[in-house]
Amino acid sequence: MVQRRTLLKSGAVAALAAPALTGFAQSTVTLKFHTFMAPQSNVWLNMHKAWMDKVEKDSGGRIKFEAYPAMQLGGTPVQLYDQAKDGVVDISWTLPGNTAGRFPRIEVFELPFMMTNAEATSRAYWEYVQTVAPDEFKDVQVLALQVHGPGVIHTVDKPIKSVADMKGVKMRAPTRQVTKLMASLGATPVGMPLPGIPDALSKGTIQGCVIPWEVAPSVKVQELTKFHAEFDPAGGALYTTTFVMGMNKAKYASLPPDLKKIIDNNSGLNTSGWLGKTQQGGDAAGRKAAVDHGNTIFTVSAAEAQDFRRKSRALEAEWVEDMNKKGFDGKKLLETARNLIEKHTKTTKA
């Protein structure tokens, strides 16, 4: 009898405890984060992992992440935005430009010589979407919007010192606008996602690519090319690329209010600026990798950059006209982006 009473008593205690345990389990959320960036890349280690670590810490461990770099959950980089939209993953980080023409209004930031530094331009990009393109990423809960540091030209066997040197060179470009830029400069543009670069360079499918310094080591560009052309900041940045970090809307809506606030506190203008600044912060190490490899780096002076500007100037007019045809005020969008970049550049340092 004593043993039976003890068992009944312990059973009652367990039953009373069960609701509390269930409540605790429900208050812990695990989010799947997916991207194409390599696990050894600056972006993954210093941006994505750092962001996830901060969210976990701010939530007291009630938000946890399953982190998947390098497309480990399957699919292709082109599908990442829709993976977040459709709930295949909870959060993805990707290039809107992977799907050419799908997000046309934010392409303004990828026009030639638009950006200043990545922090300021990322902040401008966030504010631009909030104010003049709020439905551009309507399928997801937008957490952050950013750009990378100034684009650099990397070539296998031909140094690029002028626009004339670009003629006929098969160049990988990341997005529709950068593809157009390469064509305007006389190159033969080849569009492909970042992970395809090493194989294409090795096989000679492309003779060069345009990417920022910081990402070069993650795709071994300093080993697969010999020449690099960067632009003197005084003459402006040749181009940049836009990124979006988006969360599945239903997953975001399902969060309890306090956890939603943690996500909100790690989203928005400041987070966008931090991501841009952190990404550009990796440029020095990427450049050093090319120097250490014995490669040749040429700096296009501000005066020499004028020829690149002239050759690519028509892209702005084309983009404005394209927006007008889509029912947007292209001139207003361009002016808004420029003014926002100028505003945020005054309050940030490169």
ZANU-179892 format. One record per residue (C-alpha): x, y, z. Coordinates in steps of 0.1 Angstrom, whole numbers. Layout:
<rec <X,Y,Z>>
...
***
This chain:
<rec <0,0,0>>
<rec <28,24,9>>
<rec <45,17,-25>>
<rec <11,23,-43>>
<rec <5,56,-25>>
<rec <40,67,-33>>
<rec <35,59,-70>>
<rec <1,77,-70>>
<rec <17,107,-53>>
<rec <46,109,-77>>
<rec <21,105,-106>>
<rec <1,134,-94>>
<rec <32,155,-91>>
<rec <42,146,-126>>
<rec <7,155,-139>>
<rec <8,189,-122>>
<rec <42,196,-136>>
<rec <34,186,-171>>
<rec <15,218,-181>>
<rec <44,239,-169>>
<rec <69,219,-189>>
<rec <47,221,-220>>
<rec <44,258,-216>>
<rec <82,262,-213>>
<rec <87,240,-244>>
<rec <63,262,-264>>
<rec <81,294,-255>>
<rec <114,282,-271>>
<rec <115,287,-309>>
<rec <140,272,-333>>
<rec <145,290,-366>>
<rec <161,276,-398>>
<rec <185,301,-414>>
<rec <196,293,-450>>
<rec <220,310,-474>>
<rec <244,303,-503>>
<rec <274,318,-486>>
<rec <303,294,-477>>
<rec <308,284,-441>>
<rec <343,299,-441>>
<rec <332,333,-456>>
<rec <334,366,-438>>
<rec <296,370,-445>>
<rec <287,338,-427>>
<rec <311,341,-398>>
<rec <310,378,-390>>
<rec <275,387,-402>>
<rec <251,358,-402>>
<rec <265,339,-372>>
<rec <271,371,-353>>
<rec <235,381,-359>>
<rec <221,348,-349>>
<rec <243,347,-317>>
<rec <230,382,-307>>
<rec <194,372,-312>>
<rec <199,340,-292>>
<rec <216,360,-264>>
<rec <190,388,-264>>
<rec <162,362,-261>>
<rec <179,345,-232>>
<rec <181,313,-253>>
<rec <144,312,-261>>
<rec <152,317,-298>>
<rec <176,292,-312>>
<rec <189,287,-348>>
<rec <196,258,-371>>
<rec <222,275,-393>>
<rec <227,262,-429>>
<rec <253,279,-451>>
<rec <262,268,-486>>
<rec <227,257,-496>>
<rec <229,228,-472>>
<rec <191,225,-471>>
<rec <189,220,-509>>
<rec <178,241,-538>>
<rec <197,268,-556>>
<rec <206,303,-546>>
<rec <179,316,-570>>
<rec <153,298,-548>>
<rec <163,313,-515>>
<rec <138,342,-514>>
<rec <109,318,-521>>
<rec <122,293,-496>>
<rec <115,319,-469>>
<rec <83,330,-485>>
<rec <69,295,-487>>
<rec <81,284,-453>>
<rec <107,258,-465>>
<rec <130,278,-442>>
<rec <123,305,-416>>
<rec <149,330,-427>>
<rec <170,334,-458>>
<rec <197,359,-469>>
<rec <201,363,-506>>
<rec <205,386,-536>>
<rec <172,399,-550>>
<rec <190,402,-583>>
<rec <193,364,-586>>
<rec <158,367,-601>>
<rec <163,393,-628>>
<rec <135,419,-629>>
<rec <115,406,-600>>
<rec <124,434,-576>>
<rec <130,463,-601>>
<rec <127,493,-578>>
<rec <157,483,-556>>
<rec <180,479,-587>>
<rec <186,517,-584>>
<rec <213,509,-558>>
<rec <231,486,-583>>
<rec <234,513,-609>>
<rec <270,524,-618>>
<rec <287,548,-593>>
<rec <256,551,-570>>
<rec <271,538,-537>>
<rec <294,556,-514>>
<rec <302,532,-485>>
<rec <283,501,-476>>
<rec <270,513,-443>>
<rec <255,545,-456>>
<rec <242,529,-488>>
<rec <226,500,-467>>
<rec <209,525,-445>>
<rec <196,544,-475>>
<rec <184,511,-491>>
<rec <164,503,-459>>
<rec <148,538,-458>>
<rec <141,538,-495>>
<rec <121,505,-493>>
<rec <102,517,-463>>
<rec <92,550,-479>>
<rec <89,546,-517>>
<rec <89,508,-522>>
<rec <72,493,-492>>
<rec <56,464,-511>>
<rec <88,454,-530>>
<rec <94,424,-506>>
<rec <58,420,-496>>
<rec <60,382,-495>>
<rec <83,381,-465>>
<rec <89,399,-432>>
<rec <119,420,-441>>
<rec <145,419,-414>>
<rec <174,438,-431>>
<rec <185,452,-464>>
<rec <221,459,-473>>
<rec <248,462,-499>>
<rec <284,451,-501>>
<rec <315,472,-504>>
<rec <328,487,-537>>
<rec <328,462,-566>>
<rec <363,451,-579>>
<rec <372,437,-613>>
<rec <392,404,-611>>
<rec <407,389,-643>>
<rec <427,357,-651>>
<rec <453,368,-677>>
<rec <446,403,-687>>
<rec <450,434,-665>>
<rec <421,460,-667>>
<rec <434,495,-666>>
<rec <409,512,-689>>
<rec <375,507,-705>>
<rec <393,496,-737>>
<rec <408,467,-718>>
<rec <373,454,-710>>
<rec <365,447,-747>>
<rec <354,411,-753>>
<rec <364,398,-718>>
<rec <339,372,-706>>
<rec <329,386,-672>>
<rec <307,371,-645>>
<rec <281,395,-632>>
<rec <257,390,-603>>
<rec <226,409,-613>>
<rec <207,423,-642>>
<rec <220,459,-637>>
<rec <257,447,-633>>
<rec <253,425,-663>>
<rec <242,456,-683>>
<rec <271,475,-668>>
<rec <296,449,-681>>
<rec <280,450,-716>>
<rec <281,489,-716>>
<rec <319,487,-709>>
<rec <324,463,-738>>
<rec <328,431,-719>>
<rec <308,399,-726>>
<rec <287,394,-695>>
<rec <279,360,-681>>
<rec <253,359,-653>>
<rec <257,333,-626>>
<rec <254,330,-588>>
<rec <285,333,-567>>
<rec <291,296,-560>>
<rec <295,290,-597>>
<rec <326,313,-600>>
<rec <354,289,-591>>
<rec <344,262,-616>>
<rec <337,288,-644>>
<rec <371,304,-639>>
<rec <389,270,-638>>
<rec <373,259,-670>>
<rec <376,292,-688>>
<rec <339,296,-691>>
<rec <346,331,-678>>
<rec <379,352,-679>>
<rec <370,373,-650>>
<rec <344,384,-625>>
<rec <332,414,-605>>
<rec <329,409,-567>>
<rec <339,429,-537>>
<rec <373,421,-521>>
<rec <358,405,-490>>
<rec <341,376,-507>>
<rec <371,368,-530>>
<rec <388,343,-506>>
<rec <356,323,-501>>
<rec <355,314,-538>>
<rec <393,313,-542>>
<rec <393,342,-567>>
<rec <428,354,-555>>
<rec <441,319,-565>>
<rec <422,317,-598>>
<rec <429,352,-611>>
<rec <461,372,-614>>
<rec <449,408,-619>>
<rec <426,431,-600>>
<rec <412,465,-608>>
<rec <399,486,-579>>
<rec <385,521,-581>>
<rec <399,551,-561>>
<rec <371,561,-537>>
<rec <375,597,-549>>
<rec <361,586,-582>>
<rec <333,566,-568>>
<rec <325,529,-566>>
<rec <319,510,-599>>
<rec <289,492,-585>>
<rec <274,473,-555>>
<rec <249,445,-551>>
<rec <218,445,-529>>
<rec <208,418,-504>>
<rec <177,410,-485>>
<rec <173,391,-452>>
<rec <137,379,-451>>
<rec <116,359,-427>>
<rec <86,337,-434>>
<rec <56,359,-425>>
<rec <36,331,-408>>
<rec <65,321,-387>>
<rec <71,357,-376>>
<rec <34,362,-369>>
<rec <34,330,-347>>
<rec <60,343,-324>>
<rec <49,354,-289>>
<rec <50,392,-285>>
<rec <82,393,-265>>
<rec <101,372,-290>>
<rec <87,392,-319>>
<rec <102,422,-302>>
<rec <136,405,-300>>
<rec <135,400,-338>>
<rec <123,436,-343>>
<rec <151,449,-322>>
<rec <176,431,-344>>
<rec <160,443,-377>>
<rec <157,475,-395>>
<rec <178,506,-403>>
<rec <206,500,-377>>
<rec <209,463,-384>>
<rec <210,470,-422>>
<rec <238,495,-416>>
<rec <257,471,-394>>
<rec <255,443,-420>>
<rec <268,466,-447>>
<rec <296,480,-425>>
<rec <306,445,-414>>
<rec <307,432,-450>>
<rec <328,461,-462>>
<rec <350,456,-432>>
<rec <362,423,-447>>
<rec <375,440,-478>>
<rec <410,446,-464>>
<rec <415,409,-456>>
<rec <403,399,-490>>
<rec <427,424,-507>>
<rec <456,412,-485>>
<rec <449,376,-497>>
<rec <455,388,-533>>
<rec <486,407,-523>>
<rec <500,377,-504>>
<rec <493,355,-535>>
<rec <516,378,-555>>
<rec <488,392,-577>>
<rec <488,426,-595>>
<rec <464,452,-583>>
<rec <457,483,-604>>
<rec <439,513,-589>>
<rec <417,532,-614>>
<rec <421,569,-606>>
<rec <393,593,-602>>
<rec <402,608,-636>>
<rec <403,574,-653>>
<rec <370,565,-637>>
<rec <353,592,-657>>
<rec <355,571,-689>>
<rec <338,542,-671>>
<rec <311,567,-659>>
<rec <306,580,-694>>
<rec <303,545,-710>>
<rec <278,534,-684>>
<rec <257,566,-680>>
<rec <229,554,-703>>
<rec <220,527,-678>>
<rec <204,553,-655>>
<rec <182,566,-683>>
<rec <173,530,-692>>
<rec <163,522,-657>>
<rec <142,553,-652>>
<rec <124,545,-685>>
<rec <119,509,-674>>
<rec <103,521,-641>>
<rec <81,545,-659>>
<rec <68,517,-681>>
<rec <61,496,-650>>
<rec <39,525,-636>>
<rec <65,540,-612>>
<rec <80,574,-613>>
<rec <115,564,-623>>
<rec <130,599,-619>>
<rec <116,603,-584>>
<rec <129,569,-573>>
<rec <164,577,-586>>
<rec <164,611,-569>>
<rec <151,595,-537>>
<rec <179,569,-536>>
<rec <206,595,-544>>
<rec <193,619,-517>>
<rec <191,591,-491>>
<rec <226,579,-499>>
<rec <239,614,-496>>
<rec <221,619,-463>>
<rec <234,587,-447>>
<rec <269,592,-460>>
<rec <272,624,-440>>
<rec <266,605,-408>>
<rec <288,575,-415>>
<rec <324,568,-423>>
<rec <337,544,-450>>
***
